[in-house]
Amino acid sequence: MVRNVAGVMAELEPEDFYLLSGVEQGMRFSEWVNREKLPKNSGLTAEEVDYRIDRCMTRDLVERKTIQYEGYKLTVEGYDALALRTFAQRDTIQGFGAPLGVGKESDVFEVQSFKPLALKFHREGYTNFREVRRERDYTSDNHHVSWLYTARKAAEREFEALETLFPKVSVPRPVDHNRHAIIMSKLDGVELGKARLDSEQVVGVLDLVLDEMASAYEAGFVHADMSEYNVAVSEKGITIFDWPQAVPTDHENARELLARDVKNIVNYFRRKYPAEMPDDVDFEALSEAIARNEFETLAAVGS
């Protein structure tokens, strides 16, 4: 698990962030940034760079490796610190709270603004870089791709989708974005996979999910990673979250991905609630109805 960097933010000085930004700039071109390039990148003197490196390494914000040269790169915590400082400078957040969720590809925390919000740090590429680089189309044309780039592009993709979909689709409200981090509204309810629906709710909740998928398609996006783990259920309805893999509907594989999403979510309901679900579902007709924005209910599509 990545360490929560919020605790060291008050200890950092502006020049520490100049150093971190200088390392970040250098990582656009190489995984390890030559020590000799840091004065130019950061705008600090060589002596000041030495001092700031020691401070940042003590706080685990950068790490060093001796190869053909003395190289430095940001840690995940160092990248988090840069994003947090930007949000604070924009007055987007005033306080940092408890974890809301920790996963393979993101860490989510509560933050304080005019109301409690959620801060999501994308971690794509940090622990599973080869897999993410192979699967995500926004890394395919880049020869030097660091986990910083991969995580930033994932956050950009998700924020773009949220801005397009909200409020037409029940998704978290996007608030701000910087680097690999997104500020958005907190989710209501619990994950669908952790909920236990009453028998009379099952098909109705599935209809809500499919209807939101149809609204998203009409708005221009396919989620492309639908499962019981990215739908939240509450008394107010459902919310679909986690959109970094979303693809536009004019993508060459959009209809294929939509069909996969439909099959994934319907099959989840069939596994967990077999008595409440129809024995057969015409997935092709269902996907077609969603894509044409003609979906009303699962029963109306037929089986």
C-alpha positions as a Markdown table, in Angstrom:
| # | Residue | x | y | z |
|---|---|---|---|---|
| 1 | Met | 0.0 | 0.0 | 0.0 |
| 2 | Val | 1.2 | 3.5 | -0.8 |
| 3 | Arg | 1.9 | 5.7 | 2.2 |
| 4 | Asn | -0.5 | 8.6 | 2.7 |
| 5 | Val | 1.7 | 11.6 | 2.0 |
| 6 | Ala | -0.7 | 14.2 | 3.5 |
| 7 | Gly | 1.1 | 14.0 | 6.8 |
| 8 | Val | 4.4 | 15.4 | 5.4 |
| 9 | Met | 2.9 | 18.2 | 3.3 |
| 10 | Ala | 3.2 | 20.8 | 6.2 |
| 11 | Glu | 6.9 | 20.0 | 6.5 |
| 12 | Leu | 7.6 | 20.8 | 2.8 |
| 13 | Glu | 8.9 | 24.1 | 1.6 |
| 14 | Pro | 8.4 | 25.8 | -1.8 |
| 15 | Glu | 11.9 | 24.8 | -2.9 |
| 16 | Asp | 11.2 | 21.1 | -2.1 |
| 17 | Phe | 8.4 | 21.3 | -4.7 |
| 18 | Tyr | 10.7 | 23.0 | -7.2 |
| 19 | Leu | 13.0 | 19.9 | -6.8 |
| 20 | Leu | 10.1 | 17.5 | -7.2 |
| 21 | Ser | 8.9 | 19.3 | -10.3 |
| 22 | Gly | 12.4 | 19.2 | -11.8 |
| 23 | Val | 12.5 | 15.5 | -11.3 |
| 24 | Glu | 9.0 | 15.2 | -12.8 |
| 25 | Gln | 10.1 | 17.2 | -15.8 |
| 26 | Gly | 13.1 | 14.9 | -16.4 |
| 27 | Met | 11.0 | 11.8 | -16.1 |
| 28 | Arg | 9.2 | 12.8 | -19.3 |
| 29 | Phe | 12.4 | 11.6 | -21.2 |
| 30 | Ser | 13.9 | 8.9 | -19.0 |
| 31 | Glu | 13.0 | 6.8 | -16.0 |
| 32 | Trp | 16.0 | 8.0 | -14.0 |
| 33 | Val | 16.8 | 11.7 | -14.2 |
| 34 | Asn | 20.5 | 12.6 | -14.3 |
| 35 | Arg | 21.5 | 14.6 | -11.2 |
| 36 | Glu | 23.4 | 17.1 | -13.4 |
| 37 | Lys | 20.1 | 18.1 | -15.1 |
| 38 | Leu | 18.2 | 18.9 | -11.9 |
| 39 | Pro | 19.5 | 22.5 | -11.4 |
| 40 | Lys | 18.2 | 23.5 | -14.8 |
| 41 | Asn | 15.0 | 21.6 | -14.5 |
| 42 | Ser | 14.2 | 22.9 | -11.0 |
| 43 | Gly | 15.6 | 26.5 | -11.2 |
| 44 | Leu | 17.7 | 25.8 | -8.1 |
| 45 | Thr | 21.5 | 26.1 | -7.6 |
| 46 | Ala | 23.5 | 22.9 | -7.5 |
| 47 | Glu | 24.0 | 23.4 | -3.7 |
| 48 | Glu | 20.3 | 23.9 | -3.2 |
| 49 | Val | 19.5 | 20.8 | -5.2 |
| 50 | Asp | 21.8 | 18.7 | -2.9 |
| 51 | Tyr | 20.0 | 20.0 | 0.2 |
| 52 | Arg | 16.5 | 19.5 | -1.3 |
| 53 | Ile | 17.3 | 16.0 | -2.5 |
| 54 | Asp | 18.3 | 15.0 | 1.1 |
| 55 | Arg | 15.0 | 16.5 | 2.4 |
| 56 | Cys | 12.9 | 14.7 | -0.2 |
| 57 | Met | 14.7 | 11.4 | 0.1 |
| 58 | Thr | 14.3 | 11.5 | 3.9 |
| 59 | Arg | 10.5 | 11.8 | 3.3 |
| 60 | Asp | 10.5 | 9.1 | 0.7 |
| 61 | Leu | 9.4 | 11.5 | -2.1 |
| 62 | Val | 12.3 | 10.7 | -4.5 |
| 63 | Glu | 14.6 | 7.7 | -4.8 |
| 64 | Arg | 18.2 | 7.4 | -6.2 |
| 65 | Lys | 19.9 | 4.9 | -8.3 |
| 66 | Thr | 23.5 | 4.8 | -9.6 |
| 67 | Ile | 23.7 | 3.6 | -13.1 |
| 68 | Gln | 26.0 | 5.2 | -15.7 |
| 69 | Tyr | 25.2 | 8.3 | -13.8 |
| 70 | Glu | 23.5 | 9.4 | -10.5 |
| 71 | Gly | 19.8 | 9.2 | -11.3 |
| 72 | Tyr | 16.7 | 10.2 | -9.4 |
| 73 | Lys | 13.0 | 9.5 | -9.9 |
| 74 | Leu | 9.8 | 10.4 | -8.1 |
| 75 | Thr | 8.2 | 7.9 | -5.8 |
| 76 | Val | 4.4 | 7.6 | -5.8 |
| 77 | Glu | 4.3 | 9.7 | -2.7 |
| 78 | Gly | 6.3 | 12.4 | -4.4 |
| 79 | Tyr | 3.9 | 12.5 | -7.3 |
| 80 | Asp | 1.0 | 12.6 | -4.8 |
| 81 | Ala | 2.6 | 15.6 | -3.1 |
| 82 | Leu | 2.8 | 17.5 | -6.3 |
| 83 | Ala | -0.9 | 16.9 | -7.1 |
| 84 | Leu | -2.0 | 17.8 | -3.5 |
| 85 | Arg | 0.0 | 21.1 | -3.6 |
| 86 | Thr | -1.7 | 22.1 | -6.8 |
| 87 | Phe | -5.2 | 21.3 | -5.4 |
| 88 | Ala | -4.3 | 23.3 | -2.3 |
| 89 | Gln | -3.0 | 26.3 | -4.4 |
| 90 | Arg | -6.3 | 26.2 | -6.4 |
| 91 | Asp | -8.2 | 26.1 | -3.1 |
| 92 | Thr | -10.0 | 23.0 | -4.3 |
| 93 | Ile | -9.3 | 21.2 | -1.0 |
| 94 | Gln | -8.7 | 22.5 | 2.5 |
| 95 | Gly | -8.2 | 19.2 | 4.4 |
| 96 | Phe | -7.4 | 15.6 | 4.0 |
| 97 | Gly | -9.3 | 12.7 | 5.5 |
| 98 | Ala | -9.6 | 9.0 | 5.9 |
| 99 | Pro | -9.2 | 6.4 | 3.1 |
| 100 | Leu | -12.5 | 5.5 | 1.3 |
| 101 | Gly | -11.1 | 2.7 | -0.8 |
| 102 | Val | -7.8 | 1.2 | -1.8 |
| 103 | Gly | -7.5 | -0.9 | -4.9 |
| 104 | Lys | -5.0 | -2.3 | -7.4 |
| 105 | Glu | -5.4 | 0.7 | -9.7 |
| 106 | Ser | -6.4 | 3.6 | -7.4 |
| 107 | Asp | -6.5 | 4.9 | -3.9 |
| 108 | Val | -9.5 | 7.1 | -2.8 |
| 109 | Phe | -9.5 | 9.4 | 0.2 |
| 110 | Glu | -12.1 | 11.8 | 1.7 |
| 111 | Val | -11.0 | 15.4 | 1.4 |
| 112 | Gln | -12.6 | 18.5 | 2.8 |
| 113 | Ser | -13.7 | 21.5 | 0.6 |
| 114 | Phe | -17.0 | 23.4 | 0.8 |
| 115 | Lys | -18.4 | 19.9 | 1.5 |
| 116 | Pro | -16.7 | 16.4 | 1.9 |
| 117 | Leu | -15.5 | 15.2 | -1.5 |
| 118 | Ala | -13.5 | 12.2 | -2.8 |
| 119 | Leu | -9.9 | 12.4 | -4.0 |
| 120 | Lys | -8.8 | 9.6 | -6.3 |
| 121 | Phe | -5.2 | 8.9 | -7.0 |
| 122 | His | -4.8 | 6.7 | -10.1 |
| 123 | Arg | -2.1 | 4.0 | -9.7 |
| 124 | Glu | -2.3 | 2.4 | -13.1 |
| 125 | Gly | 1.1 | 1.2 | -14.2 |
| 126 | Tyr | 2.6 | 1.4 | -10.7 |
| 127 | Thr | 2.3 | -2.2 | -9.8 |
| 128 | Asn | 1.1 | -3.8 | -13.1 |
| 129 | Phe | 2.9 | -1.6 | -15.6 |
| 130 | Arg | 3.4 | -4.1 | -18.4 |
| 131 | Glu | -0.2 | -5.3 | -18.3 |
| 132 | Val | -1.6 | -1.7 | -18.3 |
| 133 | Arg | 0.7 | -0.6 | -21.1 |
| 134 | Arg | -0.5 | -3.6 | -23.2 |
| 135 | Glu | -4.2 | -3.0 | -22.5 |
| 136 | Arg | -4.6 | 0.8 | -22.5 |
| 137 | Asp | -4.7 | 2.4 | -25.9 |
| 138 | Tyr | -3.4 | 5.7 | -24.6 |
| 139 | Thr | 0.1 | 4.1 | -24.0 |
| 140 | Ser | 0.4 | 2.2 | -27.3 |
| 141 | Asp | 2.3 | 4.9 | -29.3 |
| 142 | Asn | 4.8 | 5.9 | -26.8 |
| 143 | His | 8.3 | 4.3 | -26.5 |
| 144 | His | 9.2 | 5.8 | -23.2 |
| 145 | Val | 6.2 | 5.4 | -20.9 |
| 146 | Ser | 6.6 | 5.8 | -17.2 |
| 147 | Trp | 4.0 | 4.9 | -14.6 |
| 148 | Leu | 3.5 | 8.6 | -14.0 |
| 149 | Tyr | 2.4 | 9.1 | -17.6 |
| 150 | Thr | 0.2 | 6.0 | -17.5 |
| 151 | Ala | -1.6 | 7.1 | -14.3 |
| 152 | Arg | -1.9 | 10.7 | -15.6 |
| 153 | Lys | -3.5 | 9.6 | -18.8 |
| 154 | Ala | -5.9 | 7.3 | -17.0 |
| 155 | Ala | -7.0 | 10.3 | -14.8 |
| 156 | Glu | -7.4 | 12.5 | -17.8 |
| 157 | Arg | -9.5 | 9.9 | -19.5 |
| 158 | Glu | -11.7 | 9.4 | -16.5 |
| 159 | Phe | -12.2 | 13.1 | -15.9 |
| 160 | Glu | -13.0 | 13.7 | -19.5 |
| 161 | Ala | -15.7 | 11.0 | -19.3 |
| 162 | Leu | -17.1 | 12.3 | -16.1 |
| 163 | Glu | -17.3 | 15.9 | -17.4 |
| 164 | Thr | -19.1 | 14.6 | -20.5 |
| 165 | Leu | -21.5 | 12.3 | -18.7 |
| 166 | Phe | -22.5 | 14.3 | -15.6 |
| 167 | Pro | -25.4 | 15.1 | -14.9 |
| 168 | Lys | -27.0 | 13.2 | -17.8 |
| 169 | Val | -25.7 | 9.9 | -16.4 |
| 170 | Ser | -25.6 | 8.9 | -12.8 |
| 171 | Val | -21.8 | 9.2 | -12.2 |
| 172 | Pro | -19.7 | 11.1 | -9.6 |
| 173 | Arg | -19.7 | 14.8 | -10.1 |
| 174 | Pro | -16.3 | 15.9 | -11.4 |
| 175 | Val | -14.7 | 18.8 | -9.5 |
| 176 | Asp | -11.0 | 19.2 | -10.4 |
| 177 | His | -8.2 | 17.2 | -12.0 |
| 178 | Asn | -4.4 | 17.5 | -11.8 |
| 179 | Arg | -1.7 | 15.0 | -12.9 |
| 180 | His | -2.9 | 11.5 | -11.8 |
| 181 | Ala | -5.6 | 12.7 | -9.3 |
| 182 | Ile | -9.3 | 13.6 | -9.6 |
| 183 | Ile | -11.5 | 15.4 | -7.1 |
| 184 | Met | -15.1 | 14.4 | -7.3 |
| 185 | Ser | -18.3 | 13.9 | -5.2 |
| 186 | Lys | -18.4 | 11.1 | -2.7 |
| 187 | Leu | -20.4 | 8.0 | -3.6 |
| 188 | Asp | -23.7 | 7.3 | -2.0 |
| 189 | Gly | -24.4 | 3.7 | -0.9 |
| 190 | Val | -22.3 | 0.6 | -1.2 |
| 191 | Glu | -20.8 | -1.4 | -4.1 |
| 192 | Leu | -23.3 | -3.6 | -5.8 |
| 193 | Gly | -21.1 | -6.6 | -5.1 |
| 194 | Lys | -21.3 | -6.0 | -1.4 |
| 195 | Ala | -25.1 | -5.3 | -1.4 |
| 196 | Arg | -27.8 | -7.9 | -0.8 |
| 197 | Leu | -30.9 | -6.9 | -2.7 |
| 198 | Asp | -34.4 | -8.0 | -1.7 |
| 199 | Ser | -36.0 | -10.3 | -4.3 |
| 200 | Glu | -38.4 | -7.6 | -5.5 |
| 201 | Gln | -35.5 | -5.2 | -6.1 |
| 202 | Val | -33.3 | -7.3 | -8.2 |
| 203 | Val | -34.6 | -6.8 | -11.7 |
| 204 | Gly | -35.5 | -3.2 | -11.0 |
| 205 | Val | -31.9 | -2.4 | -10.0 |
| 206 | Leu | -30.5 | -4.2 | -13.0 |
| 207 | Asp | -32.9 | -2.1 | -15.2 |
| 208 | Leu | -31.5 | 1.0 | -13.6 |
| 209 | Val | -27.9 | 0.0 | -14.4 |
| 210 | Leu | -28.8 | -0.9 | -18.0 |
| 211 | Asp | -30.7 | 2.4 | -18.4 |
| 212 | Glu | -27.6 | 4.4 | -17.2 |
| 213 | Met | -25.4 | 2.4 | -19.6 |
| 214 | Ala | -27.9 | 3.4 | -22.4 |
| 215 | Ser | -27.7 | 7.1 | -21.3 |
| 216 | Ala | -23.9 | 6.9 | -21.3 |
| 217 | Tyr | -23.8 | 5.5 | -24.8 |
| 218 | Glu | -26.1 | 8.2 | -26.0 |
| 219 | Ala | -23.8 | 10.8 | -24.3 |
| 220 | Gly | -20.8 | 9.3 | -26.2 |
| 221 | Phe | -19.1 | 6.7 | -23.9 |
| 222 | Val | -18.9 | 3.0 | -23.2 |
| 223 | His | -17.7 | 2.2 | -19.7 |
| 224 | Ala | -15.7 | -0.8 | -21.0 |
| 225 | Asp | -15.1 | -2.3 | -17.6 |
| 226 | Met | -18.5 | -2.9 | -16.1 |
| 227 | Ser | -18.9 | -5.1 | -13.2 |
| 228 | Glu | -20.4 | -5.3 | -9.7 |
| 229 | Tyr | -17.4 | -3.5 | -8.4 |
| 230 | Asn | -18.0 | -0.2 | -10.1 |
| 231 | Val | -21.7 | 0.2 | -9.4 |
| 232 | Ala | -22.9 | 1.8 | -6.2 |
| 233 | Val | -26.4 | 1.2 | -4.8 |
| 234 | Ser | -28.2 | 3.4 | -2.4 |
| 235 | Glu | -31.8 | 4.5 | -1.5 |
| 236 | Lys | -31.5 | 7.2 | -4.2 |
| 237 | Gly | -30.7 | 4.8 | -7.0 |
| 238 | Ile | -27.4 | 3.7 | -8.6 |
| 239 | Thr | -24.1 | 5.3 | -9.5 |
| 240 | Ile | -21.6 | 4.0 | -12.0 |
| 241 | Phe | -18.0 | 4.9 | -11.2 |
| 242 | Asp | -14.5 | 4.1 | -12.3 |
| 243 | Trp | -14.3 | 5.3 | -15.9 |
| 244 | Pro | -10.6 | 5.3 | -16.9 |
| 245 | Gln | -11.0 | 2.6 | -19.5 |
| 246 | Ala | -14.0 | 4.3 | -21.1 |
| 247 | Val | -14.0 | 4.6 | -24.9 |
| 248 | Pro | -15.9 | 7.0 | -27.1 |
| 249 | Thr | -18.8 | 5.5 | -29.0 |
| 250 | Asp | -17.0 | 6.1 | -32.3 |
| 251 | His | -14.2 | 3.8 | -31.2 |
| 252 | Glu | -13.8 | 0.9 | -33.6 |
| 253 | Asn | -14.5 | -1.6 | -30.7 |
| 254 | Ala | -17.2 | 0.4 | -28.9 |
| 255 | Arg | -20.1 | -2.0 | -29.8 |
| 256 | Glu | -18.0 | -5.0 | -28.9 |
| 257 | Leu | -17.1 | -3.4 | -25.5 |
| 258 | Leu | -20.7 | -2.5 | -24.9 |
| 259 | Ala | -21.8 | -6.1 | -25.5 |
| 260 | Arg | -19.1 | -7.3 | -23.1 |
| 261 | Asp | -20.3 | -4.8 | -20.4 |
| 262 | Val | -23.9 | -5.9 | -20.8 |
| 263 | Lys | -23.0 | -9.6 | -20.6 |
| 264 | Asn | -20.8 | -9.0 | -17.5 |
| 265 | Ile | -23.4 | -7.1 | -15.5 |
| 266 | Val | -26.3 | -9.3 | -16.5 |
| 267 | Asn | -24.4 | -12.5 | -15.7 |
| 268 | Tyr | -23.5 | -11.1 | -12.3 |
| 269 | Phe | -27.2 | -10.8 | -11.5 |
| 270 | Arg | -27.9 | -14.2 | -12.9 |
| 271 | Arg | -25.1 | -15.7 | -10.7 |
| 272 | Lys | -26.1 | -14.0 | -7.4 |
| 273 | Tyr | -29.9 | -13.9 | -7.9 |
| 274 | Pro | -30.8 | -16.9 | -10.1 |
| 275 | Ala | -34.3 | -17.3 | -8.8 |
| 276 | Glu | -35.2 | -13.7 | -9.7 |
| 277 | Met | -33.6 | -13.5 | -13.1 |
| 278 | Pro | -35.0 | -15.0 | -16.4 |
| 279 | Asp | -33.4 | -18.2 | -17.6 |
| 280 | Asp | -32.4 | -16.8 | -21.0 |
| 281 | Val | -31.4 | -13.3 | -22.0 |
| 282 | Asp | -31.0 | -12.2 | -25.6 |
| 283 | Phe | -27.7 | -10.4 | -25.1 |
| 284 | Glu | -27.5 | -9.2 | -28.8 |
| 285 | Ala | -31.0 | -7.7 | -28.7 |
| 286 | Leu | -30.3 | -6.1 | -25.3 |
| 287 | Ser | -27.0 | -4.5 | -26.4 |
| 288 | Glu | -28.7 | -3.3 | -29.6 |
| 289 | Ala | -31.5 | -1.7 | -27.6 |
| 290 | Ile | -29.0 | 0.1 | -25.3 |
| 291 | Ala | -26.9 | 1.3 | -28.3 |
| 292 | Arg | -30.1 | 2.6 | -30.0 |
| 293 | Asn | -31.3 | 4.3 | -26.8 |
| 294 | Glu | -34.4 | 2.1 | -27.0 |
| 295 | Phe | -33.9 | 0.3 | -23.7 |
| 296 | Glu | -36.9 | 0.4 | -21.3 |
| 297 | Thr | -36.7 | -2.8 | -19.2 |
| 298 | Leu | -35.1 | -6.2 | -19.4 |
| 299 | Ala | -38.5 | -7.7 | -19.7 |
| 300 | Ala | -39.5 | -5.5 | -22.6 |
| 301 | Val | -36.4 | -6.6 | -24.6 |
| 302 | Gly | -37.6 | -10.2 | -24.4 |
| 303 | Ser | -35.7 | -13.3 | -23.8 |
